[in-house]
Amino acid sequence: MSDKIIVPAGETAPESQIGATLEALASTIAARRDAGEESYTHRLLAGEADEPLKKVMEEAGEVALAAKDLEQLLGGVEAHRKNPHVPDSRVENMVRRADAAADHLRYEAADVVYHLLVVLERYHIDLDELAAELNARMTDSERPEGAVRIVDEHLNRGK
């Protein structure tokens, strides 16, 4: 487990952190169908189709930019570590900046996942269908035993 995350005292971690989190988030998003206009998620689900689609595109772009920033910082850290003339304090500062950039990338990635789940909910595609699609992209040896699959007639590769 990353040193950036914890399980709160007195709580038990679920078997799959990402599975439990995605299921809870998808359930929350689905419940927002019945919320009022004050709910951002409700507005994305019930409003113009372009709104959540634009958000997925925007957030995906932000992920790409955040990843490029992090890549550049990591390259600088490596270059500075190899240079004996660069003071340790400068390297440490770059490491802190790279760590903050990784935090920003994670934040933007969460935005993409949230908005993608909103789009899937809007079009009534549940997490099991998404899982089945992802499972279809793995070989038999990579796929978890008992994993759901897409029915052949609904298996579309790139339309």
N, C-alpha and C positions, 0 to 999 in steps of 0.2 A: 504494500500500500504506500502511496506517495506520502512524503513527510508534510505535505500541504493539506492533508485531510485528516479528519478524526471521526470517530463514532462517539456521540455524546455519552457521558457517564450515565450508567444505568440503562442504556439501550443496547439491544443486540443487533448486530449488523445482519441485513438480509443476505441470503446465499449469493445473490447477484445484485450488486449495487446498481449497475446500470439498468438491469431489468426492472427492479423495483421502482427506480426513479422514473424511467420512461413510462411504466404502467401508471404510476400515480399522476404524472404530468398529463398523459393522454386522457385519463379519467377526468382530471380537472378541466382540461380543454373541452371535452365532450359536455361536461356539466354547464359550461359557459354558454352553450346554445340557448339555454333558458334564462340567462342573465339579462339584465337591462342594458340599455345603451351606455351606461356608465362603465361597462366592462370593455376594455380594449379587445380582449379575446372575442367577446360576443360580436363586436363591430367587425372584426376580421372574418368571422364565420358567416355573418348575416349580410354584410355590406357588399360593395362592388367586388367582383372576383379579382380584379387587378390589384387590389390593396394587399392581400396576403402574398400574392405572387411577386409583387414588387419588393416586398419585405424579404422574401427568401433570396431574391437576386441581390438586394442591397447588403444583406448580412453575409452572404457568401463572398461578395467582393471584399467586405471588411475582414473576413477570415483570411483571404488571400493576402491582403495588405499587411495584416498583423503577422502572418507567417513570414512574409518577406522581411519585415522589420526584425523579427527574431533571428532569421537566418543571417542577416547582415551583422547583427550584434554578436551572434555565436562565432561567426568568422573572425570578427575583430578580437574577441576574447582569445581565440586560438592563436592568432597572429601575435597578439601582445604577450601571451604567455611564452612564446618561443623567442621573443626579443629580450635579451638580458638587460637592455638599456631602458626598458619601460618599468617604472616603479610599480611595486606590488599594489600600492594604493590605487593606481589607475586601473590595473587589472581587476581589483576588487570592485571598483565603481562600475566597470563594464559588466561584471558578473551580476551585480545588483540590477543593472538596467536590463540585462537579458532575462533575469528572473521576472522582473516586472512585465517584460514583453511577453513572456510565456503565460503569465496571468491574464494579460489582455487577450491573447490568442484563445485561451480557454473560455473567457467571457464571450467573445464573439462567436466561438463555436457553439456555445449554449444558445445564443440568439438564433443561429441557423437551425438548430435542432427544434427549438420551440416553434419557430415560424413554419418549419417543414411539417411538424406535427399538426399545426393548425390547418395547413393546406390539406393534409391527408384526412383529417377529421371533416373538413368542409365537403370532401368528396367521398366520405364514408369508407375510407380505407383504414382498417384497424391495424394495430401493431402485429397481430398474428399474420396478416397478409404481408406486411412489410418484412417480417421475419422469414416468411416462406420465400419471398423474392430474394432476400439475402442468402438464404440457404441454397437456393437454386444456383447461386454463383460460386458455390464451393464444390470441391470434389467429394466423393463419398467418404474418403478418409479424413477430410477436413470438417465435414458437417457433423454436428452433435447427433448422437444416437437418438432416434425418436423425434427428430426435428421436423416441423411442419414443412410441407412442400406445396407449390402451386400446382393446381390441376393442369394437365397438359394443354387443354384447350384455352387456358388463360395465360399461358407462358408466352410472352411476346419479347423478342429480343430486338430492341431498337426500332420496332414498328417498321 
